[in-house]
Amino acid sequence: MIRRKKKMLLVVNTVAMGDMAFLFMIFFILAGNFMKDNATFTAPMSEDVERQELANFTLIMDEMGDIWLQGVRISVSEVEAGILQASGDRRDVTVNVKIHKTLERKDFLPVIEALSSSGVKVILAGDRGDPNN
């Protein structure tokens, strides 16, 4: 007589997956709030502004002269090290630099020099329009 094995009934408990989805939602909502830029920025206006390629990183100098790299506040002395650490071994990185329109050359020139010495491509951001209006 041939005996057949009883088929095992496979039960997958999906309750834990719902809990995990809920936890992931909370995590991404909180992480998204922490990643918001804290810098206030008003771009300078010029008729010569052209559309540029997308940048890998964003560096913002707000109206107080504070420097923000990817939403993290840093000092001028940390600009080069921050870019090199963020980009790793890559040198084909582009950095979008947004400087508040009220800052003068003496305020942002050290930042531009630090970016230049790191060897990355620098894109200065602005808005297209008439600067006299």
N, C-alpha and C positions, 0 to 999 in steps of 0.2 A: 504494500500500500504506500502510495506517495503522499507525503504530508507537505502541504504548502505552508510557507511562513506567512504569518499574519503581517500585513503591511502596517508599518509604524505610522501613526498619525503625527504629522509635523505641525506644531503650533508655534507661531511666531507672535510674541507679545509686542504689540505696537504701541502700548501705552507709554513706554519709555521714550519712543521716538517723538511723541508729541511734547513730552517734557523737554527733550533736547532742543526741539525747534523753538520752543518758547524761550529757553535760556539763550539760544543764539540770537534771537530777535532782540532781547534785552541787551546783550553784549554789543551788537552792532549799533543800536540806538545810542548807547552810552559812548561808544568809541567814536561815533560820528560827531557827537557834541564836543568831545575833547579835541577833535581835529579841526574845529573851526578856527579861522584866522582871527586873532585878537587885535590885529592892527587895523587902524582906520587909514584909508588911502584915497587920495584924490589925484588922478593922473593928470600930468601936464598935457596941454593941447597944442597941436601943431598941424599945419596943412600938409606936412611932409611925412606923416606917419603912414607906414605900409603894413600890410598884414604879414606876419611872420609865422614860421613853423611852430609847432607845439614844443614847449620846453619840458625838460625832465624835472627841473626844480624851479621853485619860485622864491625869490628873495625880495622882501618888502622893507622899505624904510618909511615909517609913518611920519606924521607931522611933528612928532616930538624928537625924531632922529633915532628912534629905537629900530633895531634891525631884527627882522623875523625871517628865519629860514625854514620853509615848510611848516609854518605855524609855531615854531619854537623861537623864543627870544634869545639872541646871541649878541656878543660884543664884536667890535671891528676886528679884534685880534683873533677871534674864533671863526671868522668867515672862511678863510682858506682851508683850515682844518675841517670845518663842518662840511664843505663841499667835497673835499677829498675823501672824507669818511663816508659820506652819503653815496658818492659815485663809485667807490671801490677802485678797481683797476682801470675802469673805462675813462677815456679821455675825449670821447666824442659826445660828451654831455653838454646840453644847452641849459643855461640858467636865465630865466625871465626875471629881470630886475625892474621892480616898480618903486619909483622914488616919488614921494609926495611933492606936489608942485610948488610948495612954499620953501623947500629946502634949497640951500645954495650949494655951489660947487665945492666949497671948502668942507661942507658937511658930508657929501657922498663920494668925493674923490678917493679917500682911503679904502672905501668898500670896493670901488671899481678896480683899484690897484690890486687889492687882495684877490679878487676874482681873476684878474689877468694873470697873476703869478701862479694861480692854481691850474692854468692851462685849459679852462673850459671856454665854450663859446657863450658870449654874453649878449642877451637881447634886452634892450631898453624899451620899456613899455610906456605907452602914452595913448591919448585919445585923439582921433582925427577931428579937426575943427579949427576955427579961427581963434588964436590965442588972445586976441584983443577984445573979444566979446565976453 
